[in-house]
Amino acid sequence: MQKEHSTIPFHKYQGAGNDFVMIDNRTTKWIDPTDSKTINWLCDRRFGIGGDGLILLQNHTTHDLEMVYFNSDGTEGSMCGNGGRCFVAFAHALGLIKEQCLFMAVDGPHEASINEAGDWVELKMIDVQEVNCHPNHYVMNTGSPHYVTFVPKVAEVKVFQEGQAIRYSDTYAKKGINVNFVEATPEGIDIATYERGVEDETLACGTGVTAAAISYFIDQPKAAIVHLKNGGIPIKAKGGALNVRFEVKDNTFHNIWLCGPAKAVFEGKIVKI
């Protein structure tokens, strides 16, 4: 039986503005994964700590660690790319890993590397074999399901209203989907994302950025190939800059790496309600 505690120790991390409550759940089970009410409260920006999601760092029998991710609404989520990068930075700060690690997540094992300063993480994502190409959008699973549509100017998109309309449309309402609005620029791509589970726009989304980079390769292959030869596709989210590189073989996108900042914001203890 889980032991009750009056306070819960936590750390707060962000990757390009995508922010997470991080909890070391290895020895003391501070959080019951079925307690969606508590998880939702911890992610609440007014009554709790505040975050786009909550991540538990746990031991694993065959890998360095295990990452368990929850949406801010309290439900257990699919893979979170920026969350995974923040997870690696958190593990590094705790002294649990050095420059390389292999951790388990909901979509399988992930390799990652982190710089000496502990604030830049490169995360290997799952291979993408199936991309559904529609006249005005692309749909794929990059660890989480994503809808990607290209727009003339992403700054003019009403992300919450338009993203919510797609996410709750008849096609996607039951399981939900993340919605990405992408603008191709000479420098790469700009992106804005509506995330299911958060049910709002977030400042960045790692699996969404990955889906956008793949869509860009399909939509504008010449420009994408130039960027890939120069080290990766530069992506500007509202919360910061990210980079995605990958290889393509037999219609499969593989060796996909999501790269960007992952930084500690603050830490503390919160009184459990």
N, C-alpha and C positions, 0 to 999 in steps of 0.2 A: 504494500500500500504506500502511496506517495505521502511523504511527510510534509505537513503544512509549515510554512515559514511566514513570518511577519513582513519580511522584506525580500525583494528579489534583486540580486546584483545584475547589472547589465552594462553593455557597451553600445555605443551608437556609431555606425559607420556610414559613409556615403561613397558612391561611385558615380561620378558625373551627375550629382544631384539626386540620384536614386538612393534613398536612405533606408536603413534597416536597423532594427533592434537586434543586437547579437547577445546570445546567452550561452555561457559555457555550461552545458548540461551533462558533462562527462561523469562526474562523481556524485554530485547532488542533483537530483531530478527536480529542478526548480519549476519546470513547466510540464504539465501533463498534455501530451499532444492532442488529446480529445477535448481539452478545455478551451473551446473556441471563444467563450465569453472573455476569459482572461487575456487571451492573445489579442482579440479585437480591442480590448481596453488598453493594453500596452501600446498598441499602434495608434491609438487615438491622439490627435495632435492637441486636443484641448484638455482632456481628462487623464491622459497617460503620458508616455514618453514621446510618441509620434514617430511614424515611419510608414514607408510603402509596404513593408512586410516585416516579419520576424523570422530569425534564423537560429536554430539550435545547433550547437557544435557538440557532436557526440563521438564516442569511441566506435571503432569498427573492427571486426575480427580479421579481415584480410586487406584492408586499405589503411592509409594513414589516419583518416578521420571520416566521419559521416556528416553531411549537411542535410538538415531537415528544414524545409522552407514553408512558411505560412503566409498567405495573403493577409492584407490588413483587415479583411472582414472576419478573420479567424479560421478560415478554411485552409486545409493543407493544399499547397499549390503545386504546379508543375515546375519545371526547371526555371530558375531565375539567373540569367547570365551575370548581371552586375552584382546580384546577391552572392553568387559563387565567387566572384573576384574579391568582394568584401570579406567573405568567409576565409579566403586564403590569407588576406592581410591580417585578420583577427587571429588566425592560428599562428601566423608568423610573430605577431606581437606577444602572444602567450609563450613563445619559445618552443612550440610543438613541431614546427617544420623549419627548414632552412630555405634554400633557394628553389627547391623543387618539391612537389607533392603530388600524391594521387589520392583523391577522395571520392567517396561514393555519394551520389545524389539520386533523386527520384528517377531520373532517366538513364542511370548507369554511372560508370566511373568517369572521372574527369582528371586529366593532367593539368597542372598549372605551374607557373614559375613566377617568382617575385623578385624585384630588384633589392639591392642591399639596404636601401633606405626604407623599404617596406611600404611604398606608396604607389607602386606601379605593378599591376598584375596582368599576366597573359594567361587566358583560360582556353583550353581546348574544348570545343563544342562537339555535339554529336554530328555524325554525317547526315546529310540531307539528300535523300534519293528521289523524293517525289515533290514536285512543285506543280500545283494546279494553276495553269495560266488562263485567265479570263480576259475579255476585251479591255477592261479598265482596272484590273487588279490581279494580284497573285495571292495564293494561299498555300501555306506550308507549315510544317512543324519543325522548329529548331530547338526542341526541348519543351516548348510551349507553342500552341497554335497561333498563327499570325496571318493577318490580312494586310496586304501592302498595296497602296494606291499612290500613283505619282500625281503631283499637283503642280500648277505653275508657280505658286508662292506659298510656302508652308506657313509663313507668318500671318497670312490672311485666313487660314483655316480655323473655323470654330471647333476646336478639337473635342471638347466635351460633348457638344451637341451632335456633331457629325459622327464622332466615334461611338457614342452611346446608341445612335440610331442603327448603326451597322451591327454592333455587338448584340443588340436586342431585336434584330430583325428575325423574321421567321426562320431563316436559314441557320442562325447561330445562337438564338436565344437559349436553347436548352443547355448546351455545353459551354457556350461563351467563346469568344475569340478576342485577341488583342488586335487593335486597329492602328496601323501606322500610315501617316501621311508623309510622303517623301518628295523632296524637290532636288532635282539634279542641278549641280552647279559646276563651274569650271574647276573648283577645288575638290569636289567629291559629291557628297550628298548632305542635305539638311533633313532633319526628321522631327516629327512630333508624334507622340504615342498616347492612345487611350488604353489603359490596362484593365482587363477583367480582374475581379477580386479586389482591386483598389476601387474600381468603378469611377475612375477619374483620369485626367491627364497626369502623367508622371514626367519628371524632367529628363528622364532617360530610361531606356529598357534594353538590357543586353541581348536577350533573345530577339527582340524587335529590331535592333540594330543589325544583328546577324541576318535576319530575314530580309531587311532592306538592302543589305549589301549583295545578297544573292539575287534579289529582284533587279537590282541595278545592273548586274552582270548579264542577266537575260535581256533586259530592256535596252541597255546601251553597252554592248560587249566591248567595243573598241576603246571607249573611255575607261571602262572598268579594268581591262587588261593592262592599260598603261599604268594605272594606279597600283595594280597588283605587282607589276614588275618593279615598281618603286617602293615596295614594302607593305602595301595594303591600301584598302579603300578608306580615305579619311571621312569621318562622319561627325557632323556637328549636331548634337542634341541640345536642348535648351539648357541643360545642366552642365554641359562641357563637351570636350572632344574625345572621340573614341576612334578605334581603328580595327578593321576586320580584314584578315587575309585568309586565303583558302586556295585549294587546288581543285581542278575539275577533271574527271575521268569517267568515261562511259556514262555520262549524264548524272553522275553522282558528285556532289560537293563534299569534299573530305579535307582532312587536315585543316579544319576551320579554327581559327584563333581569334578570340575577342580580347582586345587589348585596351587598357586605359587606367586611369587613376582609381585608387581605392584608399580612402583615408579615414582615420579615426576622428570623430567629432567630439565626443565626451563620454564619460562613464559615471556610474553612480549606483545608488540603490533606490528602489521605489517601494513604497509601502503597499503591500498586497491588499486589495479590497476583498 
